Amino acid sequence: MGIQYYEKNRVFKLDTPKSTYMIGIVDEENFIGHIYYGKTIIDTDMRYLMRSEEIVPSKNNRDRVSFMDSLPMEFSTHGIGDFRESCLSVKTKSGHSACSLSYVSHEIYKGKPLLQDLPATFGDEKDCTTLELTCEDKSLQLRIVLVYTVFEALDVIARSVRVVNVSKEAIYLTKVLSACLDMDNKDFDMLTLYGLWSKERMINRKRITDGKQMISSLRGVSSHQEQPFMAILEPDANEDQGEVFGLNLVYSGNFMAQAEITQFNMLRTAIGINSVDFSWKLETGESFTAPEVVLVYSSEGIGGMTRTYHDLYRNHLIRGEYKDKKRPILINNWEATYFDFDTDKLLSIAEEASKVGIEMLVIDDGWFGTRNDDNCALGDWVVNENKIKGGLKHLTEEVNKLGMKLGIWFEPEMISPDSDLYRAHPDYAIQIAGRTGALARNQLVLDISRKEVRDAIYCSLSKILTDANIEYVKWDMNRALTDLGSICLAEDRQGELYHRYVLGLYELQERLTHDFPHILLENCSSGGGRFDPGMLYYSPQIWCSDDTDAIERLRIQEGTALIYPLSSMGSHIADCPSHSNGRSTPFSTRGYVALAGTFGYELDITKIPKEDRDMIPEQVAMYHKYNDLVRNGNYYRIASYHDNHEYDCYGVVSKDGKEALITYIQVSARPNYRTRRVYLKGLLKDTIYRIEETGEELSGGALMYAGINIANMWGDYLGKLIHIVAI
Ligand code: DGJ
């Protein structure tokens, strides 16, 4: 394991438990070529894979362009004959864009560096080894440092890039992706997550065909529509076997990820910040760091990739007091009251909730300024005492007296044109002088690339958080960025705004989590519009979707859990008929589905049917019984109703393999049917387990290879939990 440099052959070999990644220095010009990524290989010289000699008939008379256009590259550059997607492109003062990289030096060390101003996975000297490959373009005097960190216990390689201007004049970076990955095409498939508001992260698998297939965001957020994630799959890879290469960008703004089949039947995958509307002026001596991309290799199919991402993100990305802790069961008043609430209403909800074991009340949108609908007041983070009579401190004390915590909603990045903040500082909004900016949800976006804007917002937020005993914050963000313009950026720096916005966001959340470490932070963006690893670095959980219908949630949560741990998925039991689609599902089923995430309630507990309310103590007990397992265990997709149209089934198995919880939801009942055979996963084959509900005792082998029978239930949308424990 670790990283070795074989000097004679000029080869770097990066080994994780089950994968090998190889880089070679090619030719007298010291190009950085990509040799291999895949299953562990013991050989140290496989330079033949780069075919560099095939393309260079003679050293003195070579066809330079065809060489550059076919050499598998570690970090492709623009304008020098590699016509595939480039990772790096520049504009010099004289207007030129060509750039070429040659190896200069390297360093291998234990541990993992922090990324300047950016979220990233972390690990200490026993977890990680890092290679820093320094390259340069001599004529531009640009230094590029390619950083690779290998995690010793996981099949993960984290890559990032640092560009340093060592010349005497400024240079503009017009594109800096985080990585490309070149390999021979094996008729690969690609796996991505697409969606829309209220239907985020739908799994999409398709064959990669000739040309370029790209996913991207230009919304200023990672988006509901696409995830900064792409996996490359061998054509016969499935849930349990076959090679899968995952790429996930630790970034929350505009991105692109692309798979490209080239003329020589090679695949180039590239991922990073979207270069549309991007440009960065790098002054002499300055550096620019591109976000980290997390490569995961799995030879155990898509499920193997999922479990590696979960382990990595749980242990090496998510931080803070709640990293490894059970989260309080909350009740959020959004779907209960929307904007129509006051202290009495909130306390009546809290009182009922406290009786059944709910642990925290979260006041959603509408407690501040004059906000009684979504037309106004964003930015005015002062308590509306007409609604919150006696103020937040009083409300918190009353809620605390009930034995509950209090949480609160903010949308710190926004400003309503109808707000005191806008009236005082219209220039705080992102805007282009002379152009009327587009409103979305009647709001504009604050220019948080500016420190004074961040300071003003942070000051009003922290006052609220200091004045009352607030123990949870929901940080919402409800519109995409448009009409990009910042009054504080010079003409030739306007292209920096999208990225500076994201850096401003990260700086704000770093401040908040640093100053209020006891607060549980949940990110949110119109539901799940910014559910990405960047945000997970600051908040251990993210609201998954505004669609709270349990059946829709099955697919949303399945897609989310493709990469992100169950412990990070904000999931609530909501009212019925569902506010999302009018569907009614049993209260018990809503509980089973919410159990796969953070688990909470979002309904008016004072109004729901008595039989539902009576079920809550049982659900609360179920959460306390299973949450350690759900938060920490290995997650297995067993069946998806998206594929079979009838039922959904997934399991979580404890790390020692001795306990498992299977969730089975019968989405659509079948006539004339007795039992369905379901094959469990991830158990110890020779261990005997007892099925808690029936008392049956069977080996892990029987449960996995022969399966269990699940009786057909009478009706749609019914579910059950199957808890099995080794004896
Ligand atoms: C969008 C969020 O996803 C909802 O949960 C809720 O907080 C609303 N915003 C409030 O405006």
Boltz pocket constraint, residues with backbone or C-beta under 6 A from the ligand:
constraints:
  - pocket:
      binder: B
      contacts: [[A, 334], [A, 364], [A, 365], [A, 409], [A, 476], [A, 478], [A, 524], [A, 525], [A, 526], [A, 527], [A, 528], [A, 543], [A, 545], [A, 546]]
      max_distance: 6.0
